[in-house]
Amino acid sequence: MAHLGPRCVTPVASDTTFTNTLRRVFVRDYVQVPRLYPDAVNAESIRRFTSLLADASRDASPRTSVPTCGDWTLDDLLWHLTEVQDFWTFVIATRPNPPKDYEQPERTSGRRLIAGLRHAATGLAEALDNAGADEPAWSWADEQTVGFTIRRQTHEALIHCIDGFLALNLSLPRVSAELVADGIDEIVHVMLQPNTDDTDDDPKTFGTITIHATDTHDRWTINMGEGDCTIAGAALHLNLWLWGRGRTWPLTISGAAEQADLLRAEIASKTH
């Protein structure tokens, strides 16, 4: 998976409109993307959401279907998160070098897979705990910092924990509104970065999509498509809808509703 592009954002207080055309921030000789809610993304959250997924999966059939992840089974989901966390542990341990010497672990199943997932989460969290967020570290994005990994892997653990809970018909885990609002911010300012050949487009020629998190009072505006549209709801429901996760969430869409479908399609094209 590759996500390349220049879009970053400067932090401002909540109840403020964020756009996807703000300047990047340079720290030392590398780009750093400030977090919307920096205290909400941390190694402890990676541990927590991974542990919740492992606990929920302990007595479930490994062949349980995970509808939010295509044709994956529960074992596929657990293995994916295991190898992702193992990979980023290597990235942080060998920072700032690129992971050209990384060797993928051997896949396991059942109880051994769950134990391996717990081990991977512990290793990643410990590696992040022992590193400064502003230290240089490889990533697939413009931002090459440890902080990028902290943020991305917090949201990775959260969304796959939710995948597992939805597959097992469990009530969703407790998640702070600030964390899922930061996840929306990451989608807008990291995942929805423009392709290189799109950077000369004039945003004034496009419609405007506004995303409004009603519980945190944050707003984001995106220039794309034709016509104007506002998508409003709780930050958790917006986050899950943007990621294409689960049931129909209670959102209010006003204006050019087809813009909402266009946004979801664009996110899907950038994250697969």
MOKA-V350415 format. One record per pair of residues at least 12 apart in sequence whose ideal C-beta (glycine too) atoms are under 8 Angstrom apart, sorted by the first residue. I is the first residue (numbers start at 1). J is the second residue. D is the distance in whole Angstrom. If there is no record, write none. Layout:
i=I j=J d=D
i=I j=J d=D
This chain:
i=1 j=140 d=7
i=1 j=271 d=7
i=1 j=272 d=7
i=2 j=140 d=6
i=3 j=140 d=6
i=3 j=141 d=6
i=3 j=190 d=7
i=3 j=191 d=6
i=3 j=193 d=7
i=3 j=270 d=6
i=3 j=271 d=8
i=4 j=140 d=7
i=4 j=141 d=7
i=4 j=142 d=8
i=4 j=193 d=7
i=4 j=196 d=7
i=5 j=141 d=8
i=5 j=142 d=7
i=5 j=193 d=3
i=5 j=194 d=5
i=5 j=195 d=7
i=5 j=196 d=7
i=6 j=24 d=6
i=6 j=142 d=6
i=6 j=193 d=7
i=6 j=194 d=8
i=6 j=199 d=7
i=7 j=20 d=6
i=7 j=21 d=8
i=7 j=24 d=8
i=7 j=189 d=6
i=7 j=190 d=7
i=7 j=192 d=7
i=7 j=193 d=4
i=7 j=194 d=7
i=8 j=22 d=7
i=8 j=23 d=7
i=8 j=24 d=4
i=8 j=25 d=6
i=8 j=31 d=6
i=8 j=32 d=8
i=8 j=33 d=5
i=8 j=34 d=8
i=8 j=142 d=7
i=8 j=143 d=7
i=8 j=189 d=6
i=9 j=22 d=5
i=9 j=33 d=7
i=9 j=34 d=7
i=9 j=36 d=8
i=9 j=185 d=7
i=9 j=188 d=8
i=9 j=189 d=4
i=10 j=22 d=6
i=10 j=23 d=7
i=10 j=25 d=6
i=10 j=34 d=6
i=11 j=34 d=4
i=11 j=35 d=7
i=11 j=36 d=6
i=11 j=38 d=8
i=14 j=216 d=6
i=14 j=217 d=5
i=14 j=218 d=5
i=15 j=217 d=4
i=15 j=218 d=7
i=16 j=218 d=7
i=16 j=219 d=7
i=17 j=210 d=8
i=17 j=219 d=4
i=17 j=220 d=7
i=17 j=221 d=6
i=18 j=36 d=8
i=18 j=185 d=7
i=18 j=188 d=7
i=18 j=189 d=8
i=18 j=218 d=7
i=18 j=219 d=7
i=18 j=220 d=5
i=18 j=221 d=7
i=19 j=220 d=8
i=19 j=221 d=5
i=19 j=223 d=8
i=20 j=188 d=6
i=20 j=189 d=6
i=20 j=192 d=6
i=20 j=220 d=7
i=20 j=221 d=7
i=20 j=222 d=5
i=20 j=223 d=7
i=21 j=203 d=6
i=21 j=223 d=7
i=22 j=189 d=8
i=24 j=142 d=7
i=27 j=134 d=6
i=27 j=145 d=8
i=28 j=136 d=8
i=30 j=136 d=6
i=30 j=143 d=7
i=30 j=144 d=5
i=30 j=145 d=7
i=31 j=142 d=5
i=31 j=143 d=5
i=31 j=144 d=7
i=32 j=134 d=7
i=32 j=143 d=6
i=32 j=145 d=5
i=32 j=147 d=7
i=33 j=141 d=8
i=33 j=142 d=8
i=33 j=143 d=5
i=33 j=147 d=8
i=33 j=148 d=7
i=33 j=151 d=8
i=33 j=189 d=7
i=33 j=190 d=7
i=35 j=147 d=7
i=35 j=151 d=6
i=35 j=182 d=6
i=35 j=185 d=8
i=36 j=178 d=8
i=36 j=181 d=6
i=36 j=182 d=5
i=36 j=185 d=4
i=36 j=218 d=7
i=37 j=178 d=4
i=37 j=179 d=7
i=37 j=181 d=6
i=37 j=182 d=5
i=39 j=178 d=8
i=40 j=154 d=8
i=40 j=176 d=6
i=40 j=178 d=4
i=40 j=179 d=4
i=40 j=181 d=8
i=40 j=182 d=5
i=41 j=150 d=6
i=41 j=151 d=5
i=41 j=154 d=4
i=41 j=155 d=7
i=41 j=179 d=7
i=41 j=182 d=6
i=42 j=150 d=7
i=42 j=154 d=7
i=43 j=124 d=7
i=43 j=125 d=4
i=43 j=126 d=8
i=43 j=128 d=4
i=43 j=129 d=5
i=43 j=150 d=7
i=44 j=125 d=7
i=45 j=154 d=5
i=45 j=157 d=7
i=45 j=158 d=7
i=45 j=179 d=7
i=46 j=85 d=8
i=46 j=121 d=6
i=46 j=124 d=6
i=46 j=125 d=5
i=46 j=128 d=7
i=46 j=153 d=5
i=46 j=154 d=6
i=46 j=157 d=5
i=47 j=121 d=6
i=47 j=122 d=7
i=47 j=125 d=5
i=49 j=154 d=8
i=49 j=157 d=4
i=49 j=158 d=5
i=49 j=160 d=8
i=49 j=161 d=4
i=49 j=173 d=7
i=50 j=81 d=7
i=50 j=85 d=7
i=50 j=117 d=6
i=50 j=118 d=7
i=50 j=120 d=8
i=50 j=121 d=4
i=50 j=157 d=5
i=50 j=161 d=7
i=51 j=118 d=7
i=51 j=121 d=7
i=52 j=161 d=5
i=52 j=165 d=8
i=52 j=173 d=5
i=53 j=77 d=8
i=53 j=78 d=7
i=53 j=81 d=7
i=53 j=117 d=7
i=53 j=157 d=8
i=53 j=160 d=6
i=53 j=161 d=4
i=53 j=164 d=5
i=53 j=165 d=8
i=54 j=78 d=8
i=54 j=114 d=5
i=54 j=117 d=5
i=54 j=118 d=5
i=56 j=164 d=6
i=56 j=165 d=6
i=56 j=168 d=6
i=56 j=170 d=6
i=57 j=74 d=6
i=57 j=78 d=6
i=57 j=114 d=6
i=57 j=164 d=6
i=57 j=168 d=8
i=58 j=111 d=8
i=58 j=114 d=6
i=60 j=74 d=6
i=60 j=168 d=6
i=61 j=74 d=7
i=62 j=74 d=6
i=62 j=75 d=4
i=62 j=78 d=8
i=62 j=109 d=6
i=62 j=110 d=6
i=62 j=113 d=8
i=63 j=75 d=7
i=64 j=167 d=6
i=64 j=168 d=7
i=65 j=167 d=7
i=66 j=163 d=6
i=66 j=164 d=7
i=66 j=166 d=8
i=66 j=167 d=4
i=67 j=166 d=7
i=67 j=167 d=7
i=68 j=162 d=8
i=68 j=163 d=5
i=68 j=166 d=6
i=68 j=167 d=7
i=68 j=244 d=7
i=68 j=245 d=5
i=68 j=246 d=6
i=69 j=163 d=6
i=74 j=164 d=7
i=74 j=167 d=6
i=74 j=168 d=8
i=75 j=109 d=6
i=75 j=110 d=8
i=75 j=113 d=6
i=77 j=160 d=6
i=77 j=163 d=6
i=77 j=164 d=6
i=77 j=167 d=7
i=78 j=113 d=5
i=78 j=114 d=6
i=78 j=117 d=5
i=78 j=164 d=8
i=79 j=107 d=6
i=79 j=108 d=8
i=79 j=113 d=6
i=80 j=160 d=7
i=81 j=117 d=6
i=81 j=120 d=8
i=81 j=156 d=7
i=81 j=157 d=7
i=81 j=160 d=5
i=82 j=105 d=7
i=82 j=113 d=7
i=82 j=116 d=5
i=82 j=117 d=5
i=82 j=120 d=5
i=83 j=104 d=6
i=83 j=105 d=7
i=83 j=107 d=8
i=83 j=120 d=8
i=84 j=153 d=8
i=84 j=156 d=6
i=85 j=117 d=8
i=85 j=120 d=4
i=85 j=121 d=6
i=85 j=123 d=7
i=85 j=124 d=5
i=85 j=153 d=7
i=85 j=157 d=8
i=86 j=104 d=8
i=86 j=105 d=6
i=86 j=120 d=5
i=86 j=123 d=7
i=86 j=124 d=8
i=87 j=99 d=7
i=87 j=102 d=6
i=87 j=104 d=8
i=88 j=124 d=6
i=88 j=149 d=5
i=88 j=152 d=8
i=88 j=153 d=6
i=89 j=120 d=7
i=89 j=123 d=5
i=89 j=124 d=5
i=89 j=127 d=5
i=90 j=102 d=5
i=91 j=137 d=6
i=91 j=138 d=5
i=91 j=139 d=8
i=91 j=149 d=7
i=92 j=124 d=7
i=92 j=127 d=4
i=92 j=128 d=6
i=92 j=131 d=6
i=92 j=137 d=6
i=92 j=146 d=6
i=92 j=149 d=6
i=93 j=127 d=6
i=95 j=131 d=7
i=95 j=135 d=6
i=95 j=136 d=6
i=95 j=137 d=4
i=95 j=138 d=7
i=95 j=146 d=7
i=96 j=135 d=8
i=96 j=136 d=4
i=96 j=137 d=5
i=96 j=138 d=6
i=96 j=144 d=7
i=97 j=138 d=7
i=98 j=138 d=5
i=99 j=138 d=6
i=121 j=157 d=7
i=124 j=153 d=6
i=128 j=146 d=7
i=128 j=149 d=7
i=128 j=150 d=6
i=128 j=153 d=8
i=131 j=146 d=5
i=132 j=146 d=6
i=133 j=145 d=7
i=133 j=146 d=5
i=133 j=147 d=4
i=133 j=150 d=6
i=134 j=146 d=7
i=134 j=147 d=6
i=137 j=149 d=6
i=139 j=152 d=8
i=141 j=190 d=6
i=141 j=193 d=8
i=142 j=193 d=8
i=143 j=190 d=8
i=151 j=182 d=7
i=151 j=186 d=6
i=152 j=186 d=7
i=152 j=190 d=8
i=154 j=179 d=7
i=155 j=182 d=8
i=155 j=183 d=5
i=155 j=186 d=6
i=158 j=175 d=7
i=158 j=179 d=7
i=158 j=180 d=8
i=158 j=183 d=7
i=159 j=183 d=8
i=159 j=243 d=6
i=159 j=245 d=7
i=161 j=173 d=6
i=162 j=240 d=7
i=162 j=245 d=6
i=162 j=246 d=7
i=163 j=245 d=7
i=166 j=245 d=7
i=166 j=246 d=5
i=166 j=247 d=8
i=172 j=236 d=8
i=175 j=236 d=6
i=177 j=213 d=7
i=177 j=215 d=5
i=177 j=216 d=5
i=177 j=234 d=7
i=177 j=235 d=5
i=177 j=236 d=7
i=178 j=216 d=6
i=178 j=235 d=8
i=180 j=235 d=4
i=180 j=236 d=5
i=180 j=238 d=8
i=180 j=239 d=4
i=181 j=213 d=5
i=181 j=216 d=4
i=181 j=218 d=5
i=181 j=235 d=4
i=181 j=239 d=8
i=183 j=235 d=8
i=183 j=239 d=5
i=184 j=211 d=6
i=184 j=213 d=7
i=184 j=218 d=7
i=184 j=220 d=7
i=184 j=235 d=6
i=184 j=238 d=6
i=184 j=239 d=5
i=184 j=242 d=6
i=185 j=218 d=8
i=185 j=220 d=7
i=187 j=239 d=8
i=187 j=242 d=5
i=187 j=243 d=8
i=187 j=267 d=6
i=188 j=211 d=7
i=188 j=220 d=5
i=188 j=222 d=6
i=191 j=267 d=6
i=191 j=270 d=5
i=191 j=271 d=6
i=192 j=222 d=7
i=192 j=266 d=7
i=192 j=267 d=7
i=192 j=270 d=6
i=193 j=270 d=8
i=203 j=223 d=4
i=204 j=223 d=8
i=206 j=223 d=4
i=206 j=224 d=5
i=206 j=225 d=6
i=206 j=226 d=7
i=207 j=223 d=7
i=207 j=224 d=7
i=207 j=225 d=5
i=207 j=226 d=5
i=207 j=227 d=4
i=207 j=228 d=5
i=207 j=229 d=7
i=207 j=256 d=7
i=207 j=259 d=6
i=208 j=221 d=6
i=208 j=222 d=7
i=208 j=223 d=6
i=208 j=228 d=5
i=208 j=229 d=8
i=209 j=221 d=7
i=209 j=222 d=4
i=209 j=223 d=8
i=209 j=224 d=6
i=209 j=225 d=7
i=209 j=228 d=8
i=209 j=229 d=5
i=209 j=230 d=8
i=209 j=231 d=7
i=209 j=259 d=5
i=209 j=260 d=7
i=209 j=263 d=6
i=210 j=222 d=8
i=210 j=228 d=8
i=210 j=229 d=7
i=210 j=230 d=4
i=210 j=231 d=7
i=211 j=230 d=8
i=211 j=231 d=5
i=211 j=232 d=8
i=211 j=238 d=6
i=211 j=242 d=8
i=212 j=230 d=6
i=212 j=231 d=7
i=212 j=232 d=4
i=212 j=233 d=8
i=213 j=232 d=8
i=213 j=233 d=8
i=213 j=234 d=7
i=213 j=235 d=4
i=213 j=238 d=6
i=214 j=232 d=6
i=214 j=233 d=6
i=214 j=234 d=6
i=215 j=234 d=5
i=215 j=235 d=6
i=216 j=235 d=5
i=218 j=235 d=7
i=222 j=263 d=7
i=224 j=259 d=8
i=224 j=262 d=7
i=224 j=263 d=7
i=224 j=266 d=7
i=225 j=256 d=8
i=225 j=258 d=8
i=225 j=259 d=5
i=225 j=262 d=5
i=225 j=263 d=8
i=226 j=256 d=7
i=226 j=259 d=8
i=227 j=255 d=7
i=227 j=256 d=3
i=227 j=258 d=7
i=227 j=259 d=6
i=228 j=255 d=5
i=228 j=256 d=6
i=228 j=259 d=7
i=229 j=253 d=7
i=229 j=254 d=7
i=229 j=255 d=4
i=229 j=256 d=5
i=229 j=257 d=7
i=229 j=258 d=8
i=229 j=259 d=4
i=229 j=260 d=6
i=230 j=252 d=8
i=230 j=253 d=7
i=230 j=254 d=5
i=230 j=255 d=6
i=231 j=251 d=6
i=231 j=252 d=8
i=231 j=253 d=5
i=231 j=260 d=6
i=231 j=263 d=8
i=232 j=251 d=7
i=232 j=252 d=5
i=232 j=253 d=8
i=232 j=254 d=8
i=233 j=249 d=7
i=233 j=250 d=6
i=233 j=251 d=4
i=233 j=252 d=6
i=234 j=250 d=8
i=237 j=249 d=4
i=237 j=250 d=6
i=237 j=251 d=6
i=238 j=251 d=7
i=241 j=264 d=8
i=242 j=263 d=8
i=242 j=264 d=7
i=242 j=267 d=6
i=243 j=267 d=7
i=243 j=271 d=8
i=244 j=264 d=6
i=244 j=267 d=7
i=244 j=268 d=6
